[in-house]
């Protein structure tokens, strides 16, 4: 099959009409076809797409489907013809439509025998109906209205109501191009009205982890409604009852039924939560007994995650392990123990896998599925399960020949959903203690160079308390193909409470004149950043365009003249500017080679230190598309991307010449990377491979910044540019390309 064409079809429906052409008669995607020829040996493997073969029977079926589609869209007299042209064993298929007049709705009536149902319909119709006088006659709109009114009935107590009760009659006057529509709701057989039902008793049964109901169960009659039977012996009724939204005496409501199922599933302690099963009482009271059966997840689980990156002679990996203990205190809480180890090796300069830096993190999180506070709060469960998280995290960062830093953070965090689109996260208290030990040789070198700010940054011991707040919009849509805007705003303020206490009790100052608490200097700062993204669907093959802008700023004040190490911004990495390794970009136009004058020892020792800033602006543009639905059992997707941005210092600093932020030099100091990637979608996670190329490198000046254009011939081989760079940077090679392996999408 060479081409398929639609002719004389309303542009509003042309793309949709294409979907009614049988898939086997669609032209092949070139890449998928080549995969088939390359990997599908004699047709024994289903990889890629086999060539589309012309089939006159499927062509006729496609013609009929397009004609029916147009009639459903209001062109009741539509006719479609098909034409096949064959040349050089390739077919051109054309479907030509004679749409005829567009029929519009003249009158809408209803015929509903039950007065209560009729009143309910007329009150709600304006809210949901797509069928309006003067509008296009569209059977899809009739089906939509039918489903919407069915939901209205199910929300108002009509447990026994079925879609089959709703029908439409329509009468078309073909010469005038108009249609009269009548909506009909039948009563149950031999009844004059539809009955409504109310909730009676609720039975909650929890099996063991294998779905069995054997042995003696914990049985509790919680109140006049709820009876709790637990064969797992692992739950208290309160954790479950909190998220049962159908209470005794309430009208049956399908939304409350779905809400109960959704929230019990979100507790993350059950493997299976089916919809509640209702049973009508044998008497004439129109009451429903409610039964909820649940199978708990195993108490303990363990998950391992890994990422790998490679660039020239540097390579590294990030290993993570999360151990989960569910329902430790029988309140549906989740205890998580997290370990993470990142390490970077360097084989340049004759080293054999020399470790350049390591980052080890260990954390404990205890998450309760409710808001724990000293005062009563509503459940806040309508749009999602709220959480209270108690966390303790330890981090040990080591850089060869330079520094070892330790930090310990304890925090209390609340998160809840205001609506399905709006999410809040509040950390009212975060207590952080950090300290650093500088290598003696490195410290002497920094002192000789008068680089006191670095000694202060990485070597000091500091204590602070802070509060953070995050607001997210449309986080629930991040893995969809809809058109939407995602927003995340973050604010972090620290040290103000300690400053007040220190001043009130006149605590002593350190040798630099900073106030202290418990013998340690404390930090004061304010930090804010924004993550704003535009997601746009581009139609078939899951094509999508995403643009992200991610600015941030941190400002030390009061008792601090510099942000603490952990609060600074860094650039580069798999989720950032992918053409640079993590923490190797910037700040601004800072040129490491020029600063150290080619001193190999110092360049090696301080290779990963200088690239931090108090200001960050990161941007990404990415075009995503599906390549094939079946590539060795995965859905293979591709991406082309461009990343731009940098980090900057707030003020001019002798430690980072050219690293300060200036608005009139924003473009000049911005880095740009371009690249392409593959995503292997296994449904439950995405494995990602991205190759990023440096396009504009701000460490150079003028036209020399456009490294990929000016030195494209040296992309994969050595030349004058790379040789000069190596000499100026103490033997450090220039790397155009950076490979990133990871799990999940970059953003």
ROPA-238556 format. One record per residue (C-alpha): residue in one letter; x, y, z. Coordinates in steps of 0.2 Angstrom, whole numbers, plus 5000, padded with zeros to 4 digits. Layout:
<sites>
aXYZ ...
</sites>
This chain:
<sites>
x500050005000 x500850174995 x499550305000 x497750325007 x496850485003 x495150555009 x494250674997 x492750795000 x492650765018 x492350905030 x494050955038 x493250945055 x493050765053 x494450715041 x495750655054 x494350555063 x493750475047 x495450405043 x495350295059 x493850205051 x495050145037 x495549965041 x497249965049 x497849835037 x497449955023 x498450095030 x500250135023 x501650075033 x502750175045 x504350175036 x505350135052 x504149995058 x504249915040 x506149915041 x506049835058 x504949695051 x506149655036 x507649665048 x507049565063 x505449465059 x506349305052 x505149235039 x503649305048 x503949205064 x504249355075 x502949495076 x504149645077 x503849805067 x502449805054 x502149685040 x501949765023 x500049815021 x499349715007 x497849774997 x496249685001 x494649734991 x493549665005 x494349765018 x494249915007 x492449895005 x492249875024 x493250035026 x492050125014 x490550075023 x491250125040 x491750295034 x489950315026 x489150265043 x490350385052 x489750535041 x487950485044 x488150485063 x488950655061 x487350725054 x487650695035 x486150575034 x486250565015 x488050545014 x488750425001 x490650365000 x491450294985 x493150204984 x494450204970 x496050094968 x497450144957 x498950014956 x500650054949 x502249964951 x501449844963 x500949984974 x499150044977 x498450214979 x496750214988 x495550354988 x493950374997 x492850514990 x491250574999 x489650654994 x489150715010 x487450795006 x486550925017 x487050935036 x485550895046 x485151005062 x484050975077 x482451075076 x481451015092 x481950915107 x480550835118 x480550705132 x479350565136 x479650505154 x478250415163 x478950435180 x478650625186 x480150615198 x481350555185 x480650685173 x480950825185 x482750755188 x483050755169 x482450935166 x483351005181 x485050925175 x484850925156 x485651095154 x487151045163 x487650895153 x486750895137 x487650905120 x485950895111 x485251075108 x484051155096 x484951215080 x486451105084 x487150965073 x486250805073 x487550685080 x487250515086 x488750525097 x488050665106 x486450565109 x487450425116 x488450545127 x486750615134 x486150445137 x487650405148 x487650565157 x485850545162 x486150365167 x487550435179 x486250565186 x485050425190 x486450325198 x486950475209 x485150495215 x484750335223 x484150235207 x485150075210 x484049975199 x484150095184 x484850035168 x485450115152 x484150015142 x482750115150 x483350265139 x483050275121 x482850405107 x481650425093 x482050555079 x481150605064 x482050685049 x481250795036 x482450765022 x481950905011 x482251035025 x483750955033 x483050955050 x482750825064 x481550815078 x482250715093 x481250635107 x482050565122 x481150425130 x481350345148 x480350185151 x479750135168 x480149955174 x479049825168 x477349825178 x477849975188 x477250155188 x478950225194 x480750195197 x481150155215 x482550235225 x483650145237 x484550195254 x486150115262 x485850005276 x487249895284 x489049875278 x490149725280 x492049745278 x492949575275 x494849575274 x495549405269 x497349345271 x498649395258 x498249245248 x496349285247 x495849155259 x494549165273 x495149025284 x495449025303 x494749135316 x494449315311 x494549475321 x492749525321 x492149695327 x490449785327 x491049955325 x489450055325 x487650025319 x488150015301 x489949935300 x490449765304 x492249725302 x492949555299 x494849535297 x495649365293 x497349445291 x497349515309 x498249665303 x497049805303 x496049915314 x494349965308 x494650155309 x495950155295 x494550075284 x493050165290 x493750335287 x493650305268 x491950225267 x490950365260 x489150275259 x488450295277 x486850215284 x485350305278 x486150395263 x485350375246 x486350255235 x487650355225 x488750275212 x490050415214 x490150385233 x490350195228 x491750235216 x492550355228 x492550225242 x493450095230 x494750225224 x495250285241 x495350115249 x496450065234 x497550225237 x497950165254 x499250055246 x499049915258 x497749815247 x498149705232 x496349705227 x494849815231 x493349775220 x491849885219 x490649865234 x489349735232 x487549785236 x486149665241 x484349725242 x483449675258 x482049555256 x480749675263 x479949825255 x481049955263 x482149985247 x483749965257 x485449905252 x486649805262 x488449845257 x489849715257 x491749755254 x492949615251 x494849655251 x496449565249 x497949645258 x499649665250 x501049565258 x501649655273 x503449675266 x504149715249 x505749775241 x506149875225 x507849905217 x508150045205 x509650085194 x510250225182 x511850225172 x512750365163 x514350365152 x515350505144 x517050485137 x518150415151 x516850455165 x515450335170 x514450315184 x512850235191 x511450275204 x510850125214 x509250135225 x508350015236 x506750035244 x506149915258 x504249935262 x503349875278 x501449905276 x500249925291 x501549915304 x500349985317 x498749925310 x498250095304 x498650075285 x500250165287 x501750125277 x503550125283 x504950145270 x506750115272 x507750195257 x509550175252 x510350265237 x512150255232 x512850365217 x514650345211 x515650425197 x517250345190 x518550425179 x519750315168 x520650465161 x522450505164 x522950325166 x521750295180 x520950125181 x519150165186 x519650295199 x518250345210 x517950535209 x516450555220 x515150465229 x513450505237 x512650395249 x510850425256 x509850335269 x508150375274 x506650315284 x504850375280 x503350335290 x501750385280 x500050385288 x498550395276 x497750545285 x498150715292 x498850695310 x498650865319 x498350925337 x496550975331 x495150895322 x495150915303 x493950845290 x494450685281 x495050775265 x494850615255 x493650675241 x495050695228 x496350585235 x497050515251 x497950645262 x499550595270 x500650635285 x502450585283 x503750585297 x505450575289 x507350555294 x508650565281 x510550555281 x511750595267 x513650565265 x514450655251 x516250615246 x517350695233 x519050625231 x520450735237 x519250875242 x517850855254 x516750745264 x515050815269 x513750745281 x511950805283 x510550745294 x508750805290 x507150775300 x505450835294 x503550825296 x502650845280 x500750845275 x500050825257 x498250835252 x497250865236 x496151015235 x495350955219 x495850815207 x496950945199 x497651045213 x498950965226 x499751045241 x501250985251 x501751075267 x503251045278 x502951155293 x504551095302 x506151035294 x507751025305 x509351005296 x511150975303 x512650975291 x514550975292 x516050955281 x517850895282 x519050965269 x520550875263 x522050955272 x523050975255 x521451045247 x521151165261 x522951235260 x522751265242 x521151355244 x521851465257 x523351505246 x522151565233 x521151665245 x519651555241 x518851575258 x517051565251 x517351385246 x518051335262 x516551415271 x515351325259 x515951145260 x516851145276 x515751225289 x514651145302 x512851225302 x511151195309 x509551265303 x507651245304 x506451285290 x504751265282 x504351215264 x502751225253 x502351155236 x500851175225 x500551075210 x499251085196 x498850945184 x500050815191 x498750685189 x498850715170 x500750695168 x500650525159 x499150565148 x499150625130 x497950775134 x498350955131 x498651035147 x499851145157 x500751075172 x501351195186 x502351165202 x502851305214 x504051275228 x504551395243 x505851355256 x506151475270 x507351435284 x508251505300 x506951635305 x506351545321 x508151515326 x508551695323 x507151755334 x507651635348 x509451675347 x509151865348 x507851835362 x509051745373 x510651835367 x511551675361 x513451695358 x514151735341 x515551635332 x517251705326 x516451775310 x515051865320 x513651745316 x512351705329 x512351525336 x511151395343 x511751245353 x513551305349 x513251295330 x513051435317 x511251425310 x510751475292 x509451595286 x508851595268 x507351605256 x507251495241 x505951475227 x505751385211 x504451355198 x504251205186 x503051255172 x502651135157 x501551145142 x500950975135 x500250965118 x499550805109 x499950805091 x498750665086 x499150485080 x500650375085 x500550455103 x501450605096 x501750745109 x502650905112 x503250955129 x504051125134 x504651155151 x505451305160 x506151285177 x506851445185 x507451455204 x508351565216 x509051555233 x509451705244 x510451705260 x510051845272 x510151885291 x511351765299 x512051705282 x512951775267 x513051615258 x511851475255 x512251305263 x512951175252 x511351075250 x510251225246 x511251275230 x510751245213 x511751125201 x511551095182 x511750945171 x511150765171 x509850645165 x508350755170 x509150925167 x510350975153 x510750805146 x512350855136 x513250885153 x513650775167 x512850815184 x513550965193 x514751005178 x513951155170 x514251335175 x514051445184 x513751565170 x515351585159 x516551515172 x517951435163 x518951315174 x520451295162 x520751485161 x520551505180 x521751365185 x522951405171 x523051225165 x523651165182 x523350975181 x523350945200 x522151085204 x520951045189 x520850865195 x520650905213 x519251035210 x518450965195 x516750945202 x516751095215 x516451255205 x514851215196 x513551285208 x512451445210 x511051535219 x510151555203 x509551425190 x508551435174 x508251265165 x507251245149 x506851095139 x505851065123 x505450885118 x504550795104 x503950625108 x503250495097 x502850305096 x503950205084 x503150035086 x501949945098 x502949785099 x504849785100 x505449625109 x503849645121 x503949835124 x503149985116 x504650075108 x504550265108 x505750395102 x506150575107 x507050725100 x507450865112 x508351025116 x508951075133 x509551255138 x509951345154 x511351365167 x511651415185 x512351575191 x513051665206 x511951805214 x513451925214 x515151945206 x516351825215 x518251805213 x518051615215 x516951605199 x517451745186 x516051765174 x514851665185 x513751805191 x511951825184 x511751975172 x510051995163 x510952085148 x512151925146 x510751795149 x510851725131 x512751735131 x512851635147 x511551505142 x512051325138 x511151235124 x511151045121 x510150945108 x509950755106 x508850605104 x508250465114 x507350295115 x506050245128 x505650065131 x503850065138 x503549915149 x501849985155 x502449975174 x503950075170 x504950155156 x506750125153 x507550275144 x509150305134 x509550485129 x511050545119 x511450735122 x512550835112 x513351005117 x512751135105 x513151295114 x514451295128 x514551465138 x516251435145 x516951495128 x516651675121 x515851735105 x515651625090 x516751495099 x515251455110 x514351365095 x515451215097 x514351085088 x514251195072 x516051255073 x516851095077 x515650965070 x517050875061 x517750835078 x516150765085 x516850585085 x518650615082 x520050715089 x520650875081 x521451045084 x519951105095 x520050955106 x521950955107 x521951145112 x520551115125 x521550965133 x523151065134 x522151215143 x521251105155 x522650995162 x522350845151 x520450845153 x519650795136 x518150895129 x516650785127 x515350835114 x514150685118 x513350625135 x512450465136 x511050445150 x510250285155 x508750295167 x507050245173 x505550355169 x505350505158 x506550655161 x505050765165 
</sites>
